[in-house]
Amino acid sequence: MRIDLRAVCPHRAVIPIIFCLLTTSAFADSDREQIIENELKCVNTALQKGVTWADVCQTSHPEFTIESVKPRKKRGEAIGDAQKMPQTKPGKESVSVKPQKTSGPEAVTYRGGSLIGEQEFEGDDAPTWKLEFGPEVYDYEYTERIGVKDTGIFYGLSGSYTYWLSHNEPIYSWRDIFSGKNNLNLFRIEARAATGEIDYEGTGTWNDIRDAVGEIRALAGYDIFFNENFRFTPFVGGGYRYLFDNFSEVPARTIDGVNYLSGYDRESQYIYIPIGGEIETGFGRGWKLQVKGEYDYLLKGKQKSHLENSKNAAGVGAGFDTLENDQEDGYGIRGSIRLTKETDGLDFFIEPFIRYWHIDDSESDFIAIGGQLVCEGNLCLAGLEPDNETTEMGVKLGIQY
C-alpha cells in the first residue's frame, strides 16, 4: 500500500497523527504500537533531512528505513527493485524507502521523486571522458559550374575524444539553463582521414585518380537534460579541412585537335566555424538514438593549383608558378543519425551521415612564369576556382570506450 501525503495531509502539524492512524488500521492490535513507533521514526528522520512532504515515500510494511540510494553507472538502468516514480518539483530531494528483511508479506518498495534527481541522475558518477573510433565509407561527388565533375568512393577512419569539465543537472525551467549549477561543460576533438579513387569528367575524361582528405575539429558544448532519457547539446567550435587531388597523374593529351598539357596537383583548404546541436534519447535495453545537425560557416578557403606540374607531350614543363586563389564565401551543412548499443564494456554504433559544401567563385590570381605575369598587350592571364559543390554520403561504424 502507498499513501500520498499530499492528498490526505494538507497541514504539517497533523501529518504524523493522521498518517499513523491510516497506516496502522490494516494491522492487528498486537502490532499497532510497533508500527506507530517505526513510522514515527521514519517521519522524524525525513524532517531532519529537510525533506518536503510531497517527497516522503511510505509503505505499510512494519519495518522500513530511509537511506541513501546507490548511484548507478548509466542512465536508464534500474537500481535494485526500485520502481520509477514521477518527477518532483525543482529543488526537492529524492528519498528512498527500503524494507528490511522480514518473514511477513513482501513490502512495496519504490523511490520517491525523480529518476533524474540528485541521487538518481548520472551526475558525479558519470564518466568524465569518452573515446571513440572506427571506419567510414562514403560516396564522393564534386562538381563545378563550368561542367567539371569528380566522383568516387572514399574509405577512411574517424575518431573523437570528449571530455566533460562537469555534469549538468536536469532542466525544469528556462532559468535552470542559466543557473550557476549548469555550465558550458563539454569539449570534444574530432579527426578523420580518408582516401579514394575518383573519375574525372571535364576536358576529356580520366579514371582512378587518387585523392586524399583529412579534417580536424574542436567543439565546445552545453548539455541540457530535459529528463533522464533526453539530452540536447548545442555546440560551436572551429574546423580545418584539407583535400589533395592528385590530378598530375593525367598525362598530356590531344582532344579534338587541341593539345592539352598534363594535369596538375590541387590542394583545397577550408577553415570554418561549425554551429549545431545533437539530440540523444534512450529507449531501453542499452539502446540509444542520436540525431545531429550542423551548419558550417566558411571563414576562409584557399586553393593551390600546382601548375608547375603541367608538362607537354614531350614531358617538358611549361614553367608556370603555383596559382593560389582565396575563397571568401561559402558554407557547409552536415547531419547524421547514430544508433548505439551499450554493453558492460564497449559500446558499439552505426551512423549514416551526409556532408555538403557549397563554395562560391574564388578571388582571381594572375598566372605567372618565373614570377613574371603572362600577358598579351594589356591583357594578362588569370585563373580562379569556379563555384563548386561537394557532397559526401556514407556510413560510419565504431566503438566507444
DRENRO-653382 format. One record per residue (C-alpha): residue in one letter; x, y negated, z negated. Coordinates in steps of 0.05 Angstrom, whole numbers. Layout:
<recs>
(rec A (X Y Z))
...
</recs>
This chain:
<recs>
(rec M (0 0 0))
(rec R (25 -70 16))
(rec I (-3 -134 -16))
(rec D (4 -202 18))
(rec L (12 -252 -38))
(rec R (-4 -309 9))
(rec A (-75 -281 15))
(rec V (-90 -264 -58))
(rec C (-47 -311 -100))
(rec P (-55 -384 -79))
(rec H (-29 -412 -145))
(rec R (42 -400 -170))
(rec A (23 -397 -244))
(rec V (-27 -339 -238))
(rec I (10 -296 -188))
(rec P (44 -247 -238))
(rec I (-22 -232 -273))
(rec I (-65 -223 -211))
(rec F (-10 -184 -177))
(rec C (-3 -135 -234))
(rec L (-78 -124 -240))
(rec L (-84 -109 -166))
(rec T (-26 -62 -161))
(rec T (-37 -24 -224))
(rec S (-110 -8 -213))
(rec A (-92 51 -169))
(rec F (-55 88 -223))
(rec A (-74 127 -286))
(rec D (-74 93 -355))
(rec S (-13 133 -375))
(rec D (29 98 -321))
(rec R (-1 29 -330))
(rec E (50 0 -379))
(rec Q (110 25 -340))
(rec I (82 -1 -274))
(rec I (69 -70 -304))
(rec E (138 -74 -333))
(rec N (173 -53 -268))
(rec E (132 -100 -225))
(rec L (142 -160 -271))
(rec K (217 -146 -268))
(rec C (213 -149 -192))
(rec V (176 -215 -192))
(rec N (224 -244 -243))
(rec T (284 -223 -201))
(rec A (253 -255 -140))
(rec L (242 -320 -177))
(rec Q (314 -321 -200))
(rec K (337 -312 -128))
(rec G (295 -372 -106))
(rec V (251 -331 -60))
(rec T (185 -362 -39))
(rec W (120 -323 -49))
(rec A (110 -314 25))
(rec D (174 -274 29))
(rec V (164 -226 -30))
(rec C (154 -154 -7))
(rec Q (111 -110 -52))
(rec T (98 -35 -58))
(rec S (51 6 -100))
(rec H (105 55 -118))
(rec P (121 55 -193))
(rec E (195 43 -185))
(rec F (229 -6 -138))
(rec T (283 -58 -139))
(rec I (303 -120 -98))
(rec E (371 -111 -68))
(rec S (414 -137 -11))
(rec V (409 -109 59))
(rec K (469 -79 90))
(rec P (487 -115 155))
(rec R (484 -75 219))
(rec K (534 -75 276))
(rec K (487 -90 334))
(rec R (423 -129 345))
(rec G (362 -86 355))
(rec E (389 -28 314))
(rec A (347 -1 257))
(rec I (374 -2 185))
(rec G (355 59 146))
(rec D (280 68 145))
(rec A (266 -7 148))
(rec Q (205 -29 188))
(rec K (204 -94 228))
(rec M (161 -150 200))
(rec P (140 -218 228))
(rec Q (188 -276 224))
(rec T (189 -324 165))
(rec K (189 -398 170))
(rec P (257 -434 175))
(rec G (298 -436 114))
(rec K (266 -376 80))
(rec E (307 -318 56))
(rec S (294 -246 76))
(rec V (285 -197 18))
(rec S (290 -122 19))
(rec V (249 -77 -27))
(rec K (274 -6 -30))
(rec P (244 50 -72))
(rec Q (285 93 -118))
(rec K (283 168 -111))
(rec T (224 197 -150))
(rec S (184 261 -150))
(rec G (119 223 -135))
(rec P (88 204 -69))
(rec E (133 175 -15))
(rec A (139 100 -24))
(rec V (126 49 30))
(rec T (189 10 47))
(rec Y (193 -50 92))
(rec R (234 -112 100))
(rec G (201 -179 89))
(rec G (218 -240 130))
(rec S (250 -238 199))
(rec L (297 -188 231))
(rec I (337 -248 255))
(rec G (343 -277 185))
(rec E (407 -288 149))
(rec Q (414 -216 124))
(rec E (388 -181 186))
(rec F (416 -222 243))
(rec E (483 -204 275))
(rec G (516 -265 243))
(rec D (583 -258 209))
(rec D (589 -184 223))
(rec A (584 -194 298))
(rec P (648 -186 339))
(rec T (690 -248 349))
(rec W (716 -227 417))
(rec K (698 -184 476))
(rec L (740 -157 534))
(rec E (711 -131 599))
(rec F (738 -110 666))
(rec G (720 -67 727))
(rec P (719 -62 803))
(rec E (676 -102 851))
(rec V (659 -95 924))
(rec Y (623 -146 968))
(rec D (605 -165 1038))
(rec Y (641 -229 1061))
(rec E (617 -278 1114))
(rec Y (649 -345 1133))
(rec T (620 -390 1187))
(rec E (639 -458 1216))
(rec R (592 -505 1252))
(rec I (637 -501 1314))
(rec G (620 -427 1322))
(rec V (677 -392 1285))
(rec K (656 -332 1244))
(rec D (694 -284 1198))
(rec T (661 -222 1170))
(rec G (687 -163 1129))
(rec I (685 -122 1065))
(rec F (726 -141 1005))
(rec Y (749 -96 947))
(rec G (775 -123 882))
(rec L (779 -125 806))
(rec S (748 -174 758))
(rec G (753 -185 683))
(rec S (738 -233 627))
(rec Y (756 -247 555))
(rec T (703 -280 510))
(rec Y (718 -310 441))
(rec W (667 -336 391))
(rec L (690 -390 343))
(rec S (627 -378 303))
(rec H (559 -344 309))
(rec N (499 -390 316))
(rec E (435 -379 277))
(rec P (365 -369 306))
(rec I (326 -429 332))
(rec Y (258 -443 303))
(rec S (251 -515 328))
(rec W (288 -562 374))
(rec R (320 -595 314))
(rec D (355 -530 297))
(rec I (394 -534 363))
(rec F (429 -597 338))
(rec S (436 -576 266))
(rec G (504 -571 232))
(rec K (499 -495 230))
(rec N (496 -487 305))
(rec N (553 -510 349))
(rec L (589 -501 415))
(rec N (615 -432 397))
(rec L (633 -391 459))
(rec F (696 -394 501))
(rec R (710 -349 560))
(rec I (765 -337 611))
(rec E (745 -302 676))
(rec A (791 -278 732))
(rec R (784 -238 795))
(rec A (825 -216 855))
(rec A (803 -182 919))
(rec T (827 -165 989))
(rec G (795 -142 1053))
(rec E (799 -139 1128))
(rec I (757 -187 1168))
(rec D (735 -191 1241))
(rec Y (744 -259 1275))
(rec E (698 -289 1327))
(rec G (717 -356 1357))
(rec T (769 -367 1410))
(rec G (762 -296 1431))
(rec T (754 -240 1380))
(rec W (803 -203 1335))
(rec N (791 -148 1284))
(rec D (824 -124 1219))
(rec I (855 -190 1197))
(rec R (879 -182 1125))
(rec D (852 -234 1076))
(rec A (861 -242 1001))
(rec V (824 -283 949))
(rec G (835 -300 875))
(rec E (796 -340 825))
(rec I (804 -362 752))
(rec R (754 -398 708))
(rec A (749 -426 637))
(rec L (680 -435 606))
(rec A (651 -463 541))
(rec G (581 -443 519))
(rec Y (528 -453 465))
(rec D (490 -391 442))
(rec I (416 -404 429))
(rec F (379 -346 397))
(rec F (303 -351 400))
(rec N (294 -282 368))
(rec E (334 -220 355))
(rec N (328 -196 427))
(rec F (330 -260 467))
(rec R (391 -305 477))
(rec F (402 -365 523))
(rec T (472 -392 532))
(rec P (483 -456 574))
(rec F (556 -465 595))
(rec V (603 -512 631))
(rec G (677 -507 650))
(rec G (728 -510 704))
(rec G (747 -464 761))
(rec Y (800 -453 815))
(rec R (791 -411 877))
(rec Y (846 -392 926))
(rec L (837 -357 994))
(rec F (893 -334 1041))
(rec D (875 -320 1113))
(rec N (930 -281 1148))
(rec F (909 -306 1217))
(rec S (982 -306 1242))
(rec E (971 -232 1259))
(rec V (932 -254 1321))
(rec P (981 -257 1380))
(rec A (984 -308 1436))
(rec R (932 -293 1489))
(rec T (904 -317 1556))
(rec I (828 -324 1556))
(rec D (792 -346 1620))
(rec G (857 -371 1649))
(rec V (874 -413 1588))
(rec N (938 -397 1549))
(rec Y (928 -398 1474))
(rec L (983 -398 1421))
(rec S (983 -344 1369))
(rec G (943 -353 1305))
(rec Y (967 -386 1241))
(rec D (961 -372 1167))
(rec R (910 -412 1129))
(rec E (904 -429 1054))
(rec S (840 -452 1022))
(rec Q (837 -481 952))
(rec Y (777 -505 912))
(rec I (777 -540 844))
(rec Y (707 -543 816))
(rec I (662 -551 755))
(rec P (614 -492 741))
(rec I (550 -511 706))
(rec G (500 -457 689))
(rec G (468 -411 638))
(rec E (456 -339 622))
(rec I (396 -304 591))
(rec E (403 -238 555))
(rec T (349 -194 526))
(rec G (349 -124 496))
(rec F (295 -72 506))
(rec G (314 -13 462))
(rec R (358 48 463))
(rec G (420 5 473))
(rec W (398 -25 539))
(rec K (407 -100 554))
(rec L (390 -143 614))
(rec Q (427 -207 630))
(rec V (410 -258 684))
(rec K (460 -312 702))
(rec G (453 -373 747))
(rec E (505 -427 764))
(rec Y (517 -490 804))
(rec D (589 -506 824))
(rec Y (607 -578 836))
(rec L (667 -586 882))
(rec L (718 -635 853))
(rec K (770 -626 907))
(rec G (787 -578 963))
(rec K (849 -572 1004))
(rec Q (860 -533 1068))
(rec K (930 -518 1092))
(rec S (936 -495 1165))
(rec H (1005 -468 1177))
(rec L (1011 -489 1249))
(rec E (1085 -475 1245))
(rec N (1067 -401 1252))
(rec S (1039 -412 1322))
(rec K (1080 -384 1379))
(rec N (1071 -378 1454))
(rec A (1070 -312 1492))
(rec A (1147 -312 1495))
(rec G (1150 -317 1418))
(rec V (1174 -389 1418))
(rec G (1145 -433 1364))
(rec A (1110 -497 1382))
(rec G (1145 -533 1324))
(rec F (1082 -561 1292))
(rec D (1083 -583 1220))
(rec T (1034 -556 1168))
(rec L (967 -591 1173))
(rec E (935 -610 1107))
(rec N (862 -630 1102))
(rec D (828 -655 1038))
(rec Q (756 -636 1025))
(rec E (714 -683 982))
(rec D (643 -659 989))
(rec G (614 -591 976))
(rec Y (580 -545 926))
(rec G (572 -473 907))
(rec I (515 -430 879))
(rec R (521 -363 847))
(rec G (476 -315 809))
(rec S (476 -244 782))
(rec I (434 -193 745))
(rec R (470 -146 696))
(rec L (445 -82 664))
(rec T (486 -59 604))
(rec K (484 6 565))
(rec E (513 1 495))
(rec T (546 60 461))
(rec D (583 70 395))
(rec G (649 58 432))
(rec L (650 25 500))
(rec D (592 -10 535))
(rec F (580 1 610))
(rec F (548 -46 660))
(rec I (527 -54 733))
(rec E (519 -124 762))
(rec P (494 -143 832))
(rec F (515 -214 849))
(rec I (516 -268 903))
(rec R (566 -325 911))
(rec Y (556 -381 961))
(rec W (596 -442 982))
(rec H (578 -500 1029))
(rec I (634 -548 1044))
(rec D (626 -610 1088))
(rec D (675 -634 1142))
(rec S (743 -649 1112))
(rec E (784 -712 1120))
(rec S (825 -715 1184))
(rec D (901 -707 1185))
(rec F (948 -723 1243))
(rec I (984 -667 1277))
(rec A (1060 -675 1277))
(rec I (1122 -642 1303))
(rec G (1184 -651 1260))
(rec G (1150 -708 1225))
(rec Q (1131 -745 1289))
(rec L (1059 -754 1308))
(rec V (1037 -721 1373))
(rec C (1008 -779 1414))
(rec E (989 -797 1485))
(rec G (987 -872 1493))
(rec N (946 -900 1436))
(rec L (914 -833 1421))
(rec C (945 -785 1371))
(rec L (924 -713 1358))
(rec A (889 -698 1292))
(rec G (854 -639 1261))
(rec L (801 -626 1208))
(rec E (768 -568 1173))
(rec P (697 -564 1200))
(rec D (634 -559 1159))
(rec N (631 -487 1135))
(rec E (593 -437 1093))
(rec T (618 -376 1054))
(rec T (573 -321 1027))
(rec E (594 -262 984))
(rec M (542 -209 965))
(rec G (561 -147 926))
(rec V (562 -109 861))
(rec K (608 -103 801))
(rec L (617 -43 755))
(rec G (653 -48 689))
(rec I (663 -32 616))
(rec Q (662 -77 555))
(rec Y (702 -69 492))
</recs>
